[in-house]
Amino acid sequence: MPDNDDLIDVLLTQHAQIEEQFVLVAGSTSDARRDAFDDLVRLLAAHETAEEEVVHPLSRGLAAAGGDAMVEDRLLEERQAKEMLTALVDGGVDAEGFDAGLLVLRDAVLVHARHEERYEFPHLRASVPADRLRTLAGVLRAAEAAAPTRPHAGTETAKANLLAGPPLAVIDRVRDAVRRASD
């Protein structure tokens, strides 16, 4: 992504990548499906963690936009999506009902993304100076680099992510390495 992208540009690009990744998972079979799903899980986990640490705290301060209520709605959506994603991860791509669960998750994630794009992002763009939004794009990327690679429902606040996120990220990365080594 170009260095002049701002926070909202990065998030919109990621929303498109997430949507594309759902298509890849749905259209793949066997090992390719598992790999595509693993990529989707990592993408969603990092994206949501970074939003919870960077975007939503910033939005809370937008009194004119009903910041607190708007953020609480997004956090509820994120928690529900994490719970659905965890169930799919636990069952695996070969589990009965995976396809149906994937569709339900996709719909929930895309509705959540559209809510952010419609309600949260325009207020941020209108309220936060452009140079700060560009700086925050780098902050978002740093948060994603340190984020867990698996969903962890119950860590939907910046404080919870900052406290639990680093140890969970280490655990997730060790689990990922063990899984890759055993494949």
ZATITOR-337095 format. One record per residue (C-alpha): residue number from 1; residue in three letters; x, y, z. Coordinates in steps of 0.25 Angstrom, whole numbers. Example, Ala and Ser with C-alpha at 12.3 -4.5 7.8 and 13.67 -1.06 7.14 Angstrom:
<pt 1; ALA; <49; -18; 31>>
<pt 2; SER; <55; -4; 29>>
***
This chain:
<pt 1; MET; <0; 0; 0>>
<pt 2; PRO; <5; 14; -3>>
<pt 3; ASP; <11; 22; 8>>
<pt 4; ASN; <2; 33; 6>>
<pt 5; ASP; <-10; 25; 9>>
<pt 6; ASP; <-18; 29; 21>>
<pt 7; LEU; <-24; 20; 32>>
<pt 8; ILE; <-38; 19; 24>>
<pt 9; ASP; <-31; 16; 11>>
<pt 10; VAL; <-24; 4; 18>>
<pt 11; LEU; <-36; -1; 24>>
<pt 12; LEU; <-45; 0; 11>>
<pt 13; THR; <-34; -8; 4>>
<pt 14; GLN; <-34; -18; 15>>
<pt 15; HIS; <-49; -19; 14>>
<pt 16; ALA; <-48; -23; -1>>
<pt 17; GLN; <-37; -33; 2>>
<pt 18; ILE; <-45; -40; 13>>
<pt 19; GLU; <-57; -41; 3>>
<pt 20; GLU; <-47; -47; -7>>
<pt 21; GLN; <-42; -56; 3>>
<pt 22; PHE; <-56; -62; 6>>
<pt 23; VAL; <-57; -64; -9>>
<pt 24; LEU; <-44; -72; -9>>
<pt 25; VAL; <-48; -81; 2>>
<pt 26; ALA; <-62; -84; -3>>
<pt 27; GLY; <-56; -87; -17>>
<pt 28; SER; <-45; -96; -12>>
<pt 29; THR; <-44; -110; -9>>
<pt 30; SER; <-35; -119; 0>>
<pt 31; ASP; <-21; -113; 4>>
<pt 32; ALA; <-24; -101; -4>>
<pt 33; ARG; <-36; -98; 4>>
<pt 34; ARG; <-30; -100; 17>>
<pt 35; ASP; <-18; -91; 13>>
<pt 36; ALA; <-28; -80; 8>>
<pt 37; PHE; <-36; -82; 21>>
<pt 38; ASP; <-24; -80; 30>>
<pt 39; ASP; <-20; -68; 22>>
<pt 40; LEU; <-35; -62; 24>>
<pt 41; VAL; <-34; -65; 39>>
<pt 42; ARG; <-21; -58; 41>>
<pt 43; LEU; <-26; -46; 32>>
<pt 44; LEU; <-38; -45; 40>>
<pt 45; ALA; <-31; -47; 54>>
<pt 46; ALA; <-21; -36; 51>>
<pt 47; HIS; <-31; -26; 44>>
<pt 48; GLU; <-41; -27; 56>>
<pt 49; THR; <-30; -26; 66>>
<pt 50; ALA; <-24; -13; 60>>
<pt 51; GLU; <-38; -7; 58>>
<pt 52; GLU; <-41; -10; 73>>
<pt 53; GLU; <-27; -3; 77>>
<pt 54; VAL; <-27; 8; 67>>
<pt 55; VAL; <-40; 12; 60>>
<pt 56; HIS; <-51; 9; 71>>
<pt 57; PRO; <-44; 17; 82>>
<pt 58; LEU; <-42; 29; 72>>
<pt 59; SER; <-57; 28; 68>>
<pt 60; ARG; <-62; 28; 83>>
<pt 61; GLY; <-58; 43; 84>>
<pt 62; LEU; <-68; 47; 72>>
<pt 63; ALA; <-79; 52; 81>>
<pt 64; ALA; <-86; 58; 69>>
<pt 65; ALA; <-87; 44; 62>>
<pt 66; GLY; <-91; 37; 75>>
<pt 67; GLY; <-77; 31; 76>>
<pt 68; ASP; <-79; 22; 88>>
<pt 69; ALA; <-92; 15; 83>>
<pt 70; MET; <-86; 14; 69>>
<pt 71; VAL; <-74; 7; 75>>
<pt 72; GLU; <-82; -2; 84>>
<pt 73; ASP; <-90; -7; 72>>
<pt 74; ARG; <-77; -10; 64>>
<pt 75; LEU; <-71; -17; 76>>
<pt 76; LEU; <-83; -26; 77>>
<pt 77; GLU; <-82; -29; 63>>
<pt 78; GLU; <-68; -33; 64>>
<pt 79; ARG; <-70; -42; 76>>
<pt 80; GLN; <-81; -49; 69>>
<pt 81; ALA; <-72; -51; 57>>
<pt 82; LYS; <-60; -56; 66>>
<pt 83; GLU; <-69; -66; 72>>
<pt 84; MET; <-74; -71; 58>>
<pt 85; LEU; <-60; -71; 53>>
<pt 86; THR; <-55; -79; 65>>
<pt 87; ALA; <-66; -90; 63>>
<pt 88; LEU; <-61; -91; 49>>
<pt 89; VAL; <-46; -92; 53>>
<pt 90; ASP; <-49; -102; 63>>
<pt 91; GLY; <-57; -111; 53>>
<pt 92; GLY; <-48; -109; 42>>
<pt 93; VAL; <-51; -108; 27>>
<pt 94; ASP; <-55; -122; 25>>
<pt 95; ALA; <-66; -122; 36>>
<pt 96; GLU; <-80; -124; 33>>
<pt 97; GLY; <-87; -110; 32>>
<pt 98; PHE; <-74; -103; 29>>
<pt 99; ASP; <-79; -97; 16>>
<pt 100; ALA; <-92; -92; 23>>
<pt 101; GLY; <-84; -86; 34>>
<pt 102; LEU; <-75; -79; 25>>
<pt 103; LEU; <-86; -73; 18>>
<pt 104; VAL; <-92; -68; 31>>
<pt 105; LEU; <-79; -63; 35>>
<pt 106; ARG; <-76; -56; 22>>
<pt 107; ASP; <-90; -49; 22>>
<pt 108; ALA; <-87; -44; 37>>
<pt 109; VAL; <-73; -39; 33>>
<pt 110; LEU; <-78; -32; 21>>
<pt 111; VAL; <-90; -25; 28>>
<pt 112; HIS; <-80; -21; 39>>
<pt 113; ALA; <-70; -15; 29>>
<pt 114; ARG; <-82; -8; 22>>
<pt 115; HIS; <-86; -2; 36>>
<pt 116; GLU; <-72; 3; 38>>
<pt 117; GLU; <-71; 9; 24>>
<pt 118; ARG; <-85; 16; 25>>
<pt 119; TYR; <-85; 20; 40>>
<pt 120; GLU; <-71; 21; 45>>
<pt 121; PHE; <-61; 24; 34>>
<pt 122; PRO; <-68; 36; 29>>
<pt 123; HIS; <-68; 43; 43>>
<pt 124; LEU; <-54; 40; 45>>
<pt 125; ARG; <-50; 45; 31>>
<pt 126; ALA; <-58; 58; 34>>
<pt 127; SER; <-53; 60; 49>>
<pt 128; VAL; <-38; 55; 49>>
<pt 129; PRO; <-28; 63; 41>>
<pt 130; ALA; <-22; 57; 29>>
<pt 131; ASP; <-8; 57; 34>>
<pt 132; ARG; <-12; 49; 46>>
<pt 133; LEU; <-20; 39; 38>>
<pt 134; ARG; <-8; 37; 30>>
<pt 135; THR; <1; 35; 42>>
<pt 136; LEU; <-10; 25; 48>>
<pt 137; ALA; <-9; 17; 36>>
<pt 138; GLY; <5; 13; 41>>
<pt 139; VAL; <0; 11; 55>>
<pt 140; LEU; <-11; 1; 49>>
<pt 141; ARG; <0; -7; 42>>
<pt 142; ALA; <8; -8; 54>>
<pt 143; ALA; <-4; -12; 62>>
<pt 144; GLU; <-7; -23; 52>>
<pt 145; ALA; <8; -28; 52>>
<pt 146; ALA; <7; -31; 67>>
<pt 147; ALA; <-7; -36; 67>>
<pt 148; PRO; <-11; -50; 70>>
<pt 149; THR; <-13; -59; 57>>
<pt 150; ARG; <-26; -66; 63>>
<pt 151; PRO; <-39; -60; 68>>
<pt 152; HIS; <-41; -57; 83>>
<pt 153; ALA; <-55; -53; 87>>
<pt 154; GLY; <-55; -45; 99>>
<pt 155; THR; <-43; -36; 95>>
<pt 156; GLU; <-51; -26; 87>>
<pt 157; THR; <-46; -13; 94>>
<pt 158; ALA; <-32; -6; 93>>
<pt 159; LYS; <-29; -9; 107>>
<pt 160; ALA; <-32; -24; 106>>
<pt 161; ASN; <-24; -25; 93>>
<pt 162; LEU; <-12; -18; 99>>
<pt 163; LEU; <-12; -27; 112>>
<pt 164; ALA; <-16; -40; 105>>
<pt 165; GLY; <-12; -38; 91>>
<pt 166; PRO; <4; -40; 92>>
<pt 167; PRO; <3; -53; 100>>
<pt 168; LEU; <-8; -58; 91>>
<pt 169; ALA; <0; -54; 78>>
<pt 170; VAL; <12; -62; 83>>
<pt 171; ILE; <3; -74; 86>>
<pt 172; ASP; <-4; -73; 73>>
<pt 173; ARG; <9; -72; 65>>
<pt 174; VAL; <15; -84; 72>>
<pt 175; ARG; <2; -92; 69>>
<pt 176; ASP; <3; -88; 55>>
<pt 177; ALA; <18; -92; 54>>
<pt 178; VAL; <15; -106; 60>>
<pt 179; ARG; <3; -108; 50>>
<pt 180; ARG; <12; -104; 38>>
<pt 181; ALA; <23; -113; 43>>
<pt 182; SER; <13; -125; 44>>
<pt 183; ASP; <7; -123; 31>>
***
